[in-house]
């Protein structure tokens, strides 16, 4: 699972990336600070509590385990994650986050990194566009200062969102125009079905699915029913078709960054074809670093934090953390974890499941408790999950066993969020 971060220069995109992954990337106030895409792992909290809570409750009820002590650093968690962590049965699961080099107007015509930038986008399952909610930069990313009016800031936010859409529209239109003569010949032979197949073939490299292409094409024809035959369409009509295709292929989710210094109501009336979530990447990064230095106890996504030992902080540290606390409480969180959670679980419709080798103890072959938590599409079937674990398990799949009910399930059994599954396969 790869989520791409995109946006014009100097909007805090690399800060967002660093805050989400704690990766060390260049963060600077100039265009093209990021030249090649940085790829890191962001850990997102599973929405349901880790199944290790069920194990603890059962063992405590049977008298085989003492209740969780107040000084337990893992707050009762018993699992042994291979990746991520689990504290207080809050399981963190990984997804790849890609910080794509800064976009500038004209990318579809080769400006900036041009096609290299667009190709990086195509390799992502979802896009988050980081925009400057404060309106403190122009369309090229040049600083314009804070204290913009709500109208000016809102106009710049809309401009940012629209220009990325225009670049993608132009890119898609260019791909269609390159082979349009061949495509319309298929219309003459096969009708609209042939044209849809041609469009799908042209856009396969962008991750296009036949269903999404077909849906976008139908919406376009309904909107413009009097266009006549496709072989008579000019570049303007194909550009209009590209808008529908882009909306279907690239839902763009908006991280409205610098929201804490943005004018009130800046997002009123702002529209996108994905979710719009206010965020403060610089605050998140500061809190994550303070937490890593053991100065505070902070859980990403929470609306506050606790000092571990305020007496150890100097005056500058206390002042900075108090300021971040005020911004955190006022804005009900930094929004960084919220954006990732919403895109991964709501917009991409994914769930978390736990494959095990022992359905009774919920362990792997080495006796580790629930070491793996896989982020997979909702409704995934048991055999498809087996392939996610290992190709040999998929090839040799015999049956699965539900870890909670001990019920035997077949290859077409659909998994639910939080399921624990034992996979039996031919060796």
Secondary structure, 3 states (H helix, E strand, C coil): CEEEEECECCCCHHHHHHHHHCCCCCCCCCCCCCCCCEEEEEEEECCCCCCHHHHHHHHHHCCCCCCCCCCCCCCCCCCCCCCCCEECCEEEEEEEEEECCCECCCHHHCCCCCHHHHHHHHCCCEEEEEEECCCCECCCCCECCCCCCHHHHHHHHHHHHHHHHHHHHHHHHHHHHHCHHHHHHHHHHHCHHHHHHHHHHHHHHHCCCHHHHHHHHHHHHHHCCCCCCHHHCCHHHHHHHHHHHHHHHCCEEEEEECHHHCCCCCCCCCCCCCCEEECCHHHHHHHHHHHHCCCEECCCCCCCCEECCHHHCCHHHHHHHHHHHHHHHHCCCCCHHHHHHHHHHHHCCEEEEEEECECCCCECCCCCECCCCEEEECCCEHHHHHHHHCHHHHHCEEEEEECCCCCEECCCCECCCCCEEEEEECC
